[in-house]
């Protein structure tokens, strides 16, 4: 059986209203396997950002970069007739599914209006 572990965040970038996270995934088992790495936004409704499957040989480490769709961070404001991402810190987490978070952190995003 192959056991994989997600290790440290390498980078969290919130520039341009989009959250990008890079992590290192290490195969700690004795044979090649496939790991599913997903970016989650725990405080947001429907908080799944994006995912990636990566085949990793033993004892390889692989860098995986994920990006959250900005619409997951926005709310529609009728008075402004658009989807608004409020500036501030947003919680992000990495794991194979919403119930298993291997890492957590935050990214600071600038405010932004998205076209409807």
C-alpha distance (Angstrom), angle and dihedral (degrees) to the residues before:
residue distance angle dihedral
X1 . . .
X2 3.79 . .
X3 3.78 118.4 .
X4 3.79 118.8 -163.5
X5 3.77 129.3 -169.9
X6 3.78 131.1 -161.8
X7 3.77 111.0 -136.1
X8 3.80 134.7 -171.7
X9 3.78 129.8 -18.8
X10 3.78 106.4 -107.7
X11 3.78 95.7 -168.4
X12 3.78 141.3 -7.1
X13 3.78 116.0 -162.6
X14 3.77 123.8 -177.7
X15 3.79 98.1 172.3
X16 3.77 117.5 136.6
X17 3.81 93.2 17.7
X18 3.80 93.0 -73.4
X19 3.78 123.3 110.4
X20 3.80 116.3 -137.9
X21 3.77 121.3 -179.4
X22 3.80 128.4 -174.3
X23 3.79 120.6 -161.7
X24 3.77 136.8 172.7
X25 3.79 117.6 -122.8
X26 3.81 118.0 -162.1
X27 3.79 126.9 -163.0
X28 3.80 103.8 -136.9
X29 3.79 94.8 174.9
X30 3.77 130.1 89.6
X31 3.82 98.7 -106.8
X32 3.80 141.8 35.9
X33 3.78 117.8 -75.1
X34 3.80 143.8 165.4
X35 3.79 120.6 -111.0
X36 3.81 125.3 -163.3
X37 3.79 110.8 -144.9
X38 3.81 117.8 -172.1
X39 3.78 132.9 -176.8
X40 3.82 111.7 -136.7
X41 3.79 130.9 -168.7
X42 3.82 99.9 -154.5
X43 3.82 98.4 -171.9
X44 3.80 94.7 49.1
X45 3.83 125.1 84.9
X46 3.81 107.9 -105.2
X47 3.79 86.6 11.6
X48 3.82 100.0 -170.6
X49 3.78 112.9 119.3
X50 3.75 110.8 177.7
X51 3.75 140.6 -44.3
X52 3.74 141.3 -145.7
X53 3.80 134.0 -163.2
X54 3.72 115.5 -146.9
X55 3.80 129.4 -174.0
X56 3.79 108.5 -140.7
X57 3.81 126.7 -170.7
X58 3.79 121.5 -146.8
X59 3.04 120.2 -66.9
X60 3.81 93.3 3.6
X61 3.80 125.9 130.5
X62 3.79 118.1 -150.1
X63 3.80 131.2 -167.0
X64 3.81 114.8 -134.6
X65 3.82 123.5 -170.3
X66 3.80 119.6 -162.8
X67 3.81 131.1 -177.5
X68 3.80 130.0 -157.9
X69 3.78 119.1 -134.2
X70 3.83 105.3 -113.4
X71 3.82 90.9 -133.5
X72 3.82 88.4 69.9
X73 3.80 88.5 64.8
X74 3.82 98.3 44.0
X75 3.78 135.7 88.1
X76 3.78 126.0 -159.9
X77 3.82 113.2 -111.0
X78 3.81 111.3 -163.4
X79 3.81 94.2 -161.2
X80 3.81 90.7 56.6
X81 3.81 94.4 37.2
X82 3.75 93.4 -134.5
X83 3.77 149.3 75.0
X84 3.79 110.7 -83.3
X85 3.79 128.6 -157.7
X86 3.79 106.4 -159.8
X87 3.79 115.4 -139.2
X88 3.78 115.2 -109.7
X89 3.78 146.6 79.9
X90 3.80 117.9 -41.3
X91 3.79 124.7 -164.6
X92 3.80 116.2 -123.9
X93 3.79 130.1 -175.7
X94 3.80 136.2 -173.2
X95 3.79 124.9 -144.9
X96 3.79 144.3 120.1
X97 3.84 92.0 -95.9
X98 3.82 140.7 -0.9
X99 3.80 91.8 -90.2
X100 3.81 96.4 51.2
X101 3.78 115.2 58.6
X102 3.80 113.8 179.1
X103 3.83 95.9 177.4
X104 3.79 136.8 15.4
X105 3.78 134.1 -169.5
X106 3.77 141.8 133.7
X107 3.78 138.4 -105.1
X108 3.80 126.2 -155.0
X109 3.79 113.0 -132.6
X110 3.77 129.6 -166.8
X111 3.80 116.6 -130.0
X112 3.76 118.1 -93.8
X113 3.82 142.3 173.3
X114 3.80 118.4 -136.3
X115 3.78 123.1 -155.0
X116 3.81 114.3 -109.4
